[in-house]
Amino acid sequence: MLRRLAEHGSVLAVDFRGHGRSAGVTSVGPTEVQDITAALTRLRELGHRRVVTLGFSLGGSVVLRHAALAAPAERPDAMISVSGPARWWVRDTPAMRRVHWLLEQPHGRWTARLLGVRLGGEWPEVPASPIELAPRLAPTPTLLVHGTDDHYFPVADAEALHAAAGGELWLEPGMRHAESATGGALVDRMAAWARTAVGPPPRAAAR
């Protein structure tokens, strides 16, 4: 998918804190906003004048929260959230009940570590959820993408986010969850949307 996306312009892929080879521990949402801030700062240091953030699942909630919370001068030029949640502690589906077992139970947290995810402690306070922050996204161009067969988060969550945020909502027939369900044709359509929203893909400044 990243190779397909890179056909349309420069791509910086972010491994959130506590995931894979990244240091630290994951907060499962709140502090990862700082990772997006760092990525945007780096891209702009390299000379990219227009930057679109794109996140899947957890990443979808992170890019949404970043775009809503950042100061106007530090926001992305557009934002795409794919298969993102609207609320915290969603347990509506078997898949999300398994996720909460990983997050909350000792054996689950040990299993998460084996999967390359290092979990932090409990939130000191509950952060604003994506749907609470969605009204603050304007005027940032916003695209929400959600599969009609998403087995983690119900379509109603995407519809509620769209009602709160505005922007565009694509309900993809038969699509399941996040990047594993995102085919090349959908990547091309999202890239075309980004180009329309912000103009041609950014180019690094000559050195």
C-alpha positions, 0 to 999 in steps of 0.5 A, a space after each residue: 500500500 505504501 508503494 502505491 501511495 508513493 506513486 502519487 507523491 512523497 510519503 513519510 510512514 510513521 511507526 507510533 511510539 511503543 510500536 515495532 522498533 519505535 522507542 517508548 510506550 503507546 498511550 493508544 491515542 493521546 500522546 501519539 498526536 505528538 508523533 504526527 506533529 514531529 512528522 509534519 515538522 520534519 516534512 516541512 523542514 525538508 521543504 514540503 509545503 503541502 502535507 496531508 495526514 492519513 491514518 488507519 484505525 488507531 492512526 485514524 483517530 490520532 490524525 483526526 485528534 491532531 488536526 483538531 488540536 493543533 494550532 492553525 499554523 501547525 495543522 496539516 493541509 488536509 486529513 484522511 481518517 480510515 476506519 477510525 473510531 468515534 468513541 473510546 472503549 468501544 466494545 460493540 464487536 468481538 474484535 474490539 472485545 479482543 483488543 480490550 483484553 490485550 489492553 486490560 488483562 495481564 496476559 493480554 498485555 504480555 501478548 501485546 508485547 509479543 506482537 511488538 506493542 509496548 503498552 503504557 499505563 492508564 490514562 491520568 485523565 480521559 482525553 477528548 474523544 474523536 467525536 468530541 473534537 470533530 467539530 474543531 476540524 474545520 476549515 481543514 479539508 477532511 475525508 472519512 473512509 469506512 467499510 460497510 463490513 468493518 468488523 471493529 467499528 460500526 458504520 454508525 460511528 463513521 456517520 456520527 463523525 461525519 455529522 459532527 465534522 462535516 467534510 466528506 464520508 466514503 462508505 466503501 461497500 464490502 470493505 472490512 477494516 483499515 489498511 489490510 482492507 485497503 486496495 490499490 484502487 482506493 489508495 488512488 482515489 484517496 490520493 486524487 482527493 488529496 490532490 484536489 484538496 491541496 493541489 499538486 503533491 509537495 516537492 522537496 526544496 532544492 539543496 
